[in-house]
Amino acid sequence: MFGLGVPEIIVIGIIILLIFGAKRLPIIGESLGKTVKEVRNAKKELSGIKKSDTKKEVSESNESEGQSLESDMVDRVQKKVTDQVAEKLLGQVPGIKQVKQLKDKADKIKKIVS
C-alpha cells in the first residue's frame, strides 16, 4: 500500500503523537473513523443510484434513439451521478465544502491566467 512499511508507519505515528499530543489522539481517531464510515456509506448509496440511473437512461436511449447515442447517454448519466455524489459528500463529510470552494477558486484563476 503506497510503499509504506512498518518503520514508516511508526515514524508517521510518532510525528502525529508529537504534533497533536496523547490526549487528543483518541478524539482524532474517532472523528477519522466516522469520516471514513460516512464516505463508505455514501459510496455504497451512490453506487446503487448509479446502477439504477444507468439502466434507466440506457434503456430509454435504446428505445427512442438507437445504439449510436448510447455513449452520449452514458456520459450524461455519469455527469449526473458525479453531481449527486458531490452534493451528498458536501452534506455528509466535514471539510468537503471548503475544499470544493477552494477548487472552484483555483479553476477560475486558471481560466484567467490561461
Chimera marker file (.cmm) of the C-alpha trace (Angstrom):
<marker_set name="trace">
<marker id="1" x="0.000" y="0.000" z="0.000" r="1" g="1" b="0" radius="0.5"/>
<marker id="2" x="1.792" y="3.139" z="-1.203" r="1" g="1" b="0" radius="0.5"/>
<marker id="3" x="5.145" y="1.544" z="-0.383" r="1" g="1" b="0" radius="0.5"/>
<marker id="4" x="4.718" y="2.137" z="3.362" r="1" g="1" b="0" radius="0.5"/>
<marker id="5" x="6.313" y="-0.399" z="5.639" r="1" g="1" b="0" radius="0.5"/>
<marker id="6" x="6.198" y="-0.831" z="9.391" r="1" g="1" b="0" radius="0.5"/>
<marker id="7" x="9.092" y="1.586" z="10.092" r="1" g="1" b="0" radius="0.5"/>
<marker id="8" x="7.496" y="4.349" z="8.012" r="1" g="1" b="0" radius="0.5"/>
<marker id="9" x="4.135" y="3.910" z="9.738" r="1" g="1" b="0" radius="0.5"/>
<marker id="10" x="5.832" y="4.032" z="13.149" r="1" g="1" b="0" radius="0.5"/>
<marker id="11" x="7.619" y="7.273" z="12.217" r="1" g="1" b="0" radius="0.5"/>
<marker id="12" x="4.353" y="8.794" z="10.989" r="1" g="1" b="0" radius="0.5"/>
<marker id="13" x="2.655" y="7.724" z="14.235" r="1" g="1" b="0" radius="0.5"/>
<marker id="14" x="5.365" y="9.319" z="16.349" r="1" g="1" b="0" radius="0.5"/>
<marker id="15" x="5.139" y="12.566" z="14.378" r="1" g="1" b="0" radius="0.5"/>
<marker id="16" x="1.358" y="12.633" z="14.805" r="1" g="1" b="0" radius="0.5"/>
<marker id="17" x="1.765" y="11.942" z="18.519" r="1" g="1" b="0" radius="0.5"/>
<marker id="18" x="4.223" y="14.845" z="18.856" r="1" g="1" b="0" radius="0.5"/>
<marker id="19" x="2.024" y="17.242" z="16.894" r="1" g="1" b="0" radius="0.5"/>
<marker id="20" x="-1.353" y="16.514" z="18.490" r="1" g="1" b="0" radius="0.5"/>
<marker id="21" x="-0.453" y="15.039" z="21.872" r="1" g="1" b="0" radius="0.5"/>
<marker id="22" x="-1.685" y="11.906" z="23.590" r="1" g="1" b="0" radius="0.5"/>
<marker id="23" x="-4.889" y="13.493" z="24.923" r="1" g="1" b="0" radius="0.5"/>
<marker id="24" x="-6.251" y="14.445" z="21.509" r="1" g="1" b="0" radius="0.5"/>
<marker id="25" x="-5.344" y="11.252" z="19.593" r="1" g="1" b="0" radius="0.5"/>
<marker id="26" x="-8.489" y="9.293" z="20.608" r="1" g="1" b="0" radius="0.5"/>
<marker id="27" x="-10.690" y="12.193" z="19.518" r="1" g="1" b="0" radius="0.5"/>
<marker id="28" x="-8.864" y="12.474" z="16.191" r="1" g="1" b="0" radius="0.5"/>
<marker id="29" x="-9.110" y="8.721" z="15.637" r="1" g="1" b="0" radius="0.5"/>
<marker id="30" x="-12.819" y="8.714" z="16.399" r="1" g="1" b="0" radius="0.5"/>
<marker id="31" x="-13.570" y="11.583" z="14.019" r="1" g="1" b="0" radius="0.5"/>
<marker id="32" x="-11.414" y="9.994" z="11.317" r="1" g="1" b="0" radius="0.5"/>
<marker id="33" x="-13.294" y="6.711" z="11.748" r="1" g="1" b="0" radius="0.5"/>
<marker id="34" x="-16.643" y="8.483" z="11.473" r="1" g="1" b="0" radius="0.5"/>
<marker id="35" x="-15.498" y="10.260" z="8.318" r="1" g="1" b="0" radius="0.5"/>
<marker id="36" x="-14.343" y="7.019" z="6.703" r="1" g="1" b="0" radius="0.5"/>
<marker id="37" x="-17.650" y="5.367" z="7.638" r="1" g="1" b="0" radius="0.5"/>
<marker id="38" x="-19.665" y="8.224" z="6.106" r="1" g="1" b="0" radius="0.5"/>
<marker id="39" x="-17.624" y="8.101" z="2.889" r="1" g="1" b="0" radius="0.5"/>
<marker id="40" x="-18.175" y="4.341" z="2.614" r="1" g="1" b="0" radius="0.5"/>
<marker id="41" x="-21.910" y="4.717" z="3.221" r="1" g="1" b="0" radius="0.5"/>
<marker id="42" x="-22.148" y="7.467" z="0.617" r="1" g="1" b="0" radius="0.5"/>
<marker id="43" x="-20.187" y="5.346" z="-1.855" r="1" g="1" b="0" radius="0.5"/>
<marker id="44" x="-22.494" y="2.351" z="-1.350" r="1" g="1" b="0" radius="0.5"/>
<marker id="45" x="-25.597" y="4.509" z="-1.636" r="1" g="1" b="0" radius="0.5"/>
<marker id="46" x="-24.398" y="6.306" z="-4.737" r="1" g="1" b="0" radius="0.5"/>
<marker id="47" x="-23.225" y="3.132" z="-6.465" r="1" g="1" b="0" radius="0.5"/>
<marker id="48" x="-26.803" y="1.871" z="-6.162" r="1" g="1" b="0" radius="0.5"/>
<marker id="49" x="-28.091" y="5.137" z="-7.633" r="1" g="1" b="0" radius="0.5"/>
<marker id="50" x="-25.550" y="4.946" z="-10.457" r="1" g="1" b="0" radius="0.5"/>
<marker id="51" x="-26.580" y="1.419" z="-11.431" r="1" g="1" b="0" radius="0.5"/>
<marker id="52" x="-30.285" y="2.223" z="-11.463" r="1" g="1" b="0" radius="0.5"/>
<marker id="53" x="-29.841" y="5.525" z="-13.346" r="1" g="1" b="0" radius="0.5"/>
<marker id="54" x="-27.539" y="3.925" z="-15.910" r="1" g="1" b="0" radius="0.5"/>
<marker id="55" x="-30.022" y="1.148" z="-16.612" r="1" g="1" b="0" radius="0.5"/>
<marker id="56" x="-32.918" y="3.618" z="-16.966" r="1" g="1" b="0" radius="0.5"/>
<marker id="57" x="-31.052" y="6.030" z="-19.235" r="1" g="1" b="0" radius="0.5"/>
<marker id="58" x="-29.553" y="3.326" z="-21.457" r="1" g="1" b="0" radius="0.5"/>
<marker id="59" x="-32.904" y="1.571" z="-21.890" r="1" g="1" b="0" radius="0.5"/>
<marker id="60" x="-34.556" y="4.883" z="-22.799" r="1" g="1" b="0" radius="0.5"/>
<marker id="61" x="-31.741" y="5.591" z="-25.233" r="1" g="1" b="0" radius="0.5"/>
<marker id="62" x="-32.077" y="2.205" z="-26.904" r="1" g="1" b="0" radius="0.5"/>
<marker id="63" x="-35.835" y="2.562" z="-27.293" r="1" g="1" b="0" radius="0.5"/>
<marker id="64" x="-36.014" y="6.095" z="-28.636" r="1" g="1" b="0" radius="0.5"/>
<marker id="65" x="-32.717" y="6.963" z="-30.337" r="1" g="1" b="0" radius="0.5"/>
<marker id="66" x="-30.930" y="3.702" z="-31.099" r="1" g="1" b="0" radius="0.5"/>
<marker id="67" x="-27.479" y="2.398" z="-30.259" r="1" g="1" b="0" radius="0.5"/>
<marker id="68" x="-25.489" y="5.292" z="-31.777" r="1" g="1" b="0" radius="0.5"/>
<marker id="69" x="-26.279" y="7.724" z="-28.961" r="1" g="1" b="0" radius="0.5"/>
<marker id="70" x="-25.730" y="5.243" z="-26.137" r="1" g="1" b="0" radius="0.5"/>
<marker id="71" x="-22.290" y="6.619" z="-25.327" r="1" g="1" b="0" radius="0.5"/>
<marker id="72" x="-23.723" y="10.156" z="-25.082" r="1" g="1" b="0" radius="0.5"/>
<marker id="73" x="-26.348" y="8.925" z="-22.661" r="1" g="1" b="0" radius="0.5"/>
<marker id="74" x="-23.767" y="7.117" z="-20.549" r="1" g="1" b="0" radius="0.5"/>
<marker id="75" x="-21.706" y="10.323" z="-20.381" r="1" g="1" b="0" radius="0.5"/>
<marker id="76" x="-24.757" y="12.281" z="-19.241" r="1" g="1" b="0" radius="0.5"/>
<marker id="77" x="-25.589" y="9.687" z="-16.611" r="1" g="1" b="0" radius="0.5"/>
<marker id="78" x="-22.012" y="9.708" z="-15.322" r="1" g="1" b="0" radius="0.5"/>
<marker id="79" x="-22.102" y="13.502" z="-15.023" r="1" g="1" b="0" radius="0.5"/>
<marker id="80" x="-25.452" y="13.321" z="-13.255" r="1" g="1" b="0" radius="0.5"/>
<marker id="81" x="-24.152" y="10.724" z="-10.805" r="1" g="1" b="0" radius="0.5"/>
<marker id="82" x="-20.988" y="12.743" z="-10.224" r="1" g="1" b="0" radius="0.5"/>
<marker id="83" x="-23.107" y="15.775" z="-9.369" r="1" g="1" b="0" radius="0.5"/>
<marker id="84" x="-25.188" y="13.663" z="-6.975" r="1" g="1" b="0" radius="0.5"/>
<marker id="85" x="-22.040" y="12.325" z="-5.314" r="1" g="1" b="0" radius="0.5"/>
<marker id="86" x="-20.731" y="15.855" z="-4.875" r="1" g="1" b="0" radius="0.5"/>
<marker id="87" x="-23.989" y="17.025" z="-3.313" r="1" g="1" b="0" radius="0.5"/>
<marker id="88" x="-24.109" y="14.060" z="-0.920" r="1" g="1" b="0" radius="0.5"/>
<marker id="89" x="-20.499" y="14.500" z="0.153" r="1" g="1" b="0" radius="0.5"/>
<marker id="90" x="-20.966" y="18.224" z="0.691" r="1" g="1" b="0" radius="0.5"/>
<marker id="91" x="-23.650" y="17.452" z="3.240" r="1" g="1" b="0" radius="0.5"/>
<marker id="92" x="-22.087" y="14.462" z="4.959" r="1" g="1" b="0" radius="0.5"/>
<marker id="93" x="-18.314" y="14.807" z="5.130" r="1" g="1" b="0" radius="0.5"/>
<marker id="94" x="-16.888" y="17.712" z="7.119" r="1" g="1" b="0" radius="0.5"/>
<marker id="95" x="-14.460" y="19.910" z="5.220" r="1" g="1" b="0" radius="0.5"/>
<marker id="96" x="-15.536" y="18.882" z="1.705" r="1" g="1" b="0" radius="0.5"/>
<marker id="97" x="-17.472" y="22.113" z="1.155" r="1" g="1" b="0" radius="0.5"/>
<marker id="98" x="-14.392" y="24.219" z="1.846" r="1" g="1" b="0" radius="0.5"/>
<marker id="99" x="-12.275" y="22.043" z="-0.445" r="1" g="1" b="0" radius="0.5"/>
<marker id="100" x="-14.829" y="22.426" z="-3.246" r="1" g="1" b="0" radius="0.5"/>
<marker id="101" x="-14.855" y="26.187" z="-2.813" r="1" g="1" b="0" radius="0.5"/>
<marker id="102" x="-11.053" y="26.299" z="-2.997" r="1" g="1" b="0" radius="0.5"/>
<marker id="103" x="-11.087" y="24.130" z="-6.126" r="1" g="1" b="0" radius="0.5"/>
<marker id="104" x="-13.628" y="26.402" z="-7.787" r="1" g="1" b="0" radius="0.5"/>
<marker id="105" x="-11.463" y="29.438" z="-6.991" r="1" g="1" b="0" radius="0.5"/>
<marker id="106" x="-8.389" y="27.672" z="-8.372" r="1" g="1" b="0" radius="0.5"/>
<marker id="107" x="-10.266" y="26.814" z="-11.580" r="1" g="1" b="0" radius="0.5"/>
<marker id="108" x="-11.285" y="30.460" z="-12.001" r="1" g="1" b="0" radius="0.5"/>
<marker id="109" x="-7.680" y="31.559" z="-11.532" r="1" g="1" b="0" radius="0.5"/>
<marker id="110" x="-6.521" y="29.024" z="-14.129" r="1" g="1" b="0" radius="0.5"/>
<marker id="111" x="-9.051" y="30.410" z="-16.622" r="1" g="1" b="0" radius="0.5"/>
<marker id="112" x="-7.850" y="33.954" z="-16.011" r="1" g="1" b="0" radius="0.5"/>
<marker id="113" x="-4.171" y="33.020" z="-16.303" r="1" g="1" b="0" radius="0.5"/>
<marker id="114" x="-4.537" y="30.942" z="-19.470" r="1" g="1" b="0" radius="0.5"/>
<link id1="1" id2="2" r="1" g="1" b="0" radius="0.2"/>
<link id1="2" id2="3" r="1" g="1" b="0" radius="0.2"/>
<link id1="3" id2="4" r="1" g="1" b="0" radius="0.2"/>
<link id1="4" id2="5" r="1" g="1" b="0" radius="0.2"/>
<link id1="5" id2="6" r="1" g="1" b="0" radius="0.2"/>
<link id1="6" id2="7" r="1" g="1" b="0" radius="0.2"/>
<link id1="7" id2="8" r="1" g="1" b="0" radius="0.2"/>
<link id1="8" id2="9" r="1" g="1" b="0" radius="0.2"/>
<link id1="9" id2="10" r="1" g="1" b="0" radius="0.2"/>
<link id1="10" id2="11" r="1" g="1" b="0" radius="0.2"/>
<link id1="11" id2="12" r="1" g="1" b="0" radius="0.2"/>
<link id1="12" id2="13" r="1" g="1" b="0" radius="0.2"/>
<link id1="13" id2="14" r="1" g="1" b="0" radius="0.2"/>
<link id1="14" id2="15" r="1" g="1" b="0" radius="0.2"/>
<link id1="15" id2="16" r="1" g="1" b="0" radius="0.2"/>
<link id1="16" id2="17" r="1" g="1" b="0" radius="0.2"/>
<link id1="17" id2="18" r="1" g="1" b="0" radius="0.2"/>
<link id1="18" id2="19" r="1" g="1" b="0" radius="0.2"/>
<link id1="19" id2="20" r="1" g="1" b="0" radius="0.2"/>
<link id1="20" id2="21" r="1" g="1" b="0" radius="0.2"/>
<link id1="21" id2="22" r="1" g="1" b="0" radius="0.2"/>
<link id1="22" id2="23" r="1" g="1" b="0" radius="0.2"/>
<link id1="23" id2="24" r="1" g="1" b="0" radius="0.2"/>
<link id1="24" id2="25" r="1" g="1" b="0" radius="0.2"/>
<link id1="25" id2="26" r="1" g="1" b="0" radius="0.2"/>
<link id1="26" id2="27" r="1" g="1" b="0" radius="0.2"/>
<link id1="27" id2="28" r="1" g="1" b="0" radius="0.2"/>
<link id1="28" id2="29" r="1" g="1" b="0" radius="0.2"/>
<link id1="29" id2="30" r="1" g="1" b="0" radius="0.2"/>
<link id1="30" id2="31" r="1" g="1" b="0" radius="0.2"/>
<link id1="31" id2="32" r="1" g="1" b="0" radius="0.2"/>
<link id1="32" id2="33" r="1" g="1" b="0" radius="0.2"/>
<link id1="33" id2="34" r="1" g="1" b="0" radius="0.2"/>
<link id1="34" id2="35" r="1" g="1" b="0" radius="0.2"/>
<link id1="35" id2="36" r="1" g="1" b="0" radius="0.2"/>
<link id1="36" id2="37" r="1" g="1" b="0" radius="0.2"/>
<link id1="37" id2="38" r="1" g="1" b="0" radius="0.2"/>
<link id1="38" id2="39" r="1" g="1" b="0" radius="0.2"/>
<link id1="39" id2="40" r="1" g="1" b="0" radius="0.2"/>
<link id1="40" id2="41" r="1" g="1" b="0" radius="0.2"/>
<link id1="41" id2="42" r="1" g="1" b="0" radius="0.2"/>
<link id1="42" id2="43" r="1" g="1" b="0" radius="0.2"/>
<link id1="43" id2="44" r="1" g="1" b="0" radius="0.2"/>
<link id1="44" id2="45" r="1" g="1" b="0" radius="0.2"/>
<link id1="45" id2="46" r="1" g="1" b="0" radius="0.2"/>
<link id1="46" id2="47" r="1" g="1" b="0" radius="0.2"/>
<link id1="47" id2="48" r="1" g="1" b="0" radius="0.2"/>
<link id1="48" id2="49" r="1" g="1" b="0" radius="0.2"/>
<link id1="49" id2="50" r="1" g="1" b="0" radius="0.2"/>
<link id1="50" id2="51" r="1" g="1" b="0" radius="0.2"/>
<link id1="51" id2="52" r="1" g="1" b="0" radius="0.2"/>
<link id1="52" id2="53" r="1" g="1" b="0" radius="0.2"/>
<link id1="53" id2="54" r="1" g="1" b="0" radius="0.2"/>
<link id1="54" id2="55" r="1" g="1" b="0" radius="0.2"/>
<link id1="55" id2="56" r="1" g="1" b="0" radius="0.2"/>
<link id1="56" id2="57" r="1" g="1" b="0" radius="0.2"/>
<link id1="57" id2="58" r="1" g="1" b="0" radius="0.2"/>
<link id1="58" id2="59" r="1" g="1" b="0" radius="0.2"/>
<link id1="59" id2="60" r="1" g="1" b="0" radius="0.2"/>
<link id1="60" id2="61" r="1" g="1" b="0" radius="0.2"/>
<link id1="61" id2="62" r="1" g="1" b="0" radius="0.2"/>
<link id1="62" id2="63" r="1" g="1" b="0" radius="0.2"/>
<link id1="63" id2="64" r="1" g="1" b="0" radius="0.2"/>
<link id1="64" id2="65" r="1" g="1" b="0" radius="0.2"/>
<link id1="65" id2="66" r="1" g="1" b="0" radius="0.2"/>
<link id1="66" id2="67" r="1" g="1" b="0" radius="0.2"/>
<link id1="67" id2="68" r="1" g="1" b="0" radius="0.2"/>
<link id1="68" id2="69" r="1" g="1" b="0" radius="0.2"/>
<link id1="69" id2="70" r="1" g="1" b="0" radius="0.2"/>
<link id1="70" id2="71" r="1" g="1" b="0" radius="0.2"/>
<link id1="71" id2="72" r="1" g="1" b="0" radius="0.2"/>
<link id1="72" id2="73" r="1" g="1" b="0" radius="0.2"/>
<link id1="73" id2="74" r="1" g="1" b="0" radius="0.2"/>
<link id1="74" id2="75" r="1" g="1" b="0" radius="0.2"/>
<link id1="75" id2="76" r="1" g="1" b="0" radius="0.2"/>
<link id1="76" id2="77" r="1" g="1" b="0" radius="0.2"/>
<link id1="77" id2="78" r="1" g="1" b="0" radius="0.2"/>
<link id1="78" id2="79" r="1" g="1" b="0" radius="0.2"/>
<link id1="79" id2="80" r="1" g="1" b="0" radius="0.2"/>
<link id1="80" id2="81" r="1" g="1" b="0" radius="0.2"/>
<link id1="81" id2="82" r="1" g="1" b="0" radius="0.2"/>
<link id1="82" id2="83" r="1" g="1" b="0" radius="0.2"/>
<link id1="83" id2="84" r="1" g="1" b="0" radius="0.2"/>
<link id1="84" id2="85" r="1" g="1" b="0" radius="0.2"/>
<link id1="85" id2="86" r="1" g="1" b="0" radius="0.2"/>
<link id1="86" id2="87" r="1" g="1" b="0" radius="0.2"/>
<link id1="87" id2="88" r="1" g="1" b="0" radius="0.2"/>
<link id1="88" id2="89" r="1" g="1" b="0" radius="0.2"/>
<link id1="89" id2="90" r="1" g="1" b="0" radius="0.2"/>
<link id1="90" id2="91" r="1" g="1" b="0" radius="0.2"/>
<link id1="91" id2="92" r="1" g="1" b="0" radius="0.2"/>
<link id1="92" id2="93" r="1" g="1" b="0" radius="0.2"/>
<link id1="93" id2="94" r="1" g="1" b="0" radius="0.2"/>
<link id1="94" id2="95" r="1" g="1" b="0" radius="0.2"/>
<link id1="95" id2="96" r="1" g="1" b="0" radius="0.2"/>
<link id1="96" id2="97" r="1" g="1" b="0" radius="0.2"/>
<link id1="97" id2="98" r="1" g="1" b="0" radius="0.2"/>
<link id1="98" id2="99" r="1" g="1" b="0" radius="0.2"/>
<link id1="99" id2="100" r="1" g="1" b="0" radius="0.2"/>
<link id1="100" id2="101" r="1" g="1" b="0" radius="0.2"/>
<link id1="101" id2="102" r="1" g="1" b="0" radius="0.2"/>
<link id1="102" id2="103" r="1" g="1" b="0" radius="0.2"/>
<link id1="103" id2="104" r="1" g="1" b="0" radius="0.2"/>
<link id1="104" id2="105" r="1" g="1" b="0" radius="0.2"/>
<link id1="105" id2="106" r="1" g="1" b="0" radius="0.2"/>
<link id1="106" id2="107" r="1" g="1" b="0" radius="0.2"/>
<link id1="107" id2="108" r="1" g="1" b="0" radius="0.2"/>
<link id1="108" id2="109" r="1" g="1" b="0" radius="0.2"/>
<link id1="109" id2="110" r="1" g="1" b="0" radius="0.2"/>
<link id1="110" id2="111" r="1" g="1" b="0" radius="0.2"/>
<link id1="111" id2="112" r="1" g="1" b="0" radius="0.2"/>
<link id1="112" id2="113" r="1" g="1" b="0" radius="0.2"/>
<link id1="113" id2="114" r="1" g="1" b="0" radius="0.2"/>
</marker_set>
